[in-house]
Amino acid sequence: MKYIIALDGPSGSGKSTIAQELSERLGIEYLNTGSMYRAVTKYFLDKNIKESDLDKIVKNLENIQIDFNEGAIFLNGDDVSKEIRSDIVTKNVSWVSANEDVRRKLVDMQRQIAKNTSFILDGRDIGTVVFPNAKYKFFLTASPRVRAIRRFDQNESDLSLDELEKSIIERDEYDSNRETSPLRKAEDACLIDNSDLNIEETIDMILDKMDSEDVI
């Protein structure tokens, strides 16, 4: 029977890694929605489109095609998996993902992609907006310092550890207070603080909350 797992939480909470591992264990599909917003952000930056360019944003959304293949994300046919993790994309993705037209387009895409089979989706509003009726909802979090250390250890940023922590706190504040689809835990989601947990321990906690017939 088809089911949806909504895995929400702030940056650095381990959503993507955990969702990927869960999809393999459970034998279901995985969609990284955060990568989709990052891809749109990269497109806007390449076109020098700013937050205030509302007409340009709407017009250019028609030219954006996002695809996934074997864990890689493609923007209009180009593999942008590495580029979307840059500091400049990270700095700008919050305002892009807060734009109502961007969210409307990507939420529709996410619903279409996941409508016919079981899926795990990670993001910030999966359990509250994209799939509010998901069978399983989890909200992952960790302290800003722990999340900064995780990102620092990935060697994807040129920022210092302290700078990363500051940027994470600022993004949390922005994402939690934006008008469109703010970062928040769904009322019926299971909260997991994995500050002191590794990936395996976090996954075990999630699997323990699922029905036995859905756990292979």
Secondary structure by P-SEA (a helix, b strand, c coil): cbbbbbbbbccccaaaaaaaaaaaaacbbbbcaaaaaaaaaaaaaaacccccaaaaaaaacccbbbbbccccccccccccccccccaaaaacaaaaaacaaaaaaaaaaaaaaacccccccccccccccccccccbbbbbbbcaaaaaaaaaaaccccccaaaaaaaaaaaaaaaaccccccccccccbbbbbcccccaaaaaaaaaaaccccccc
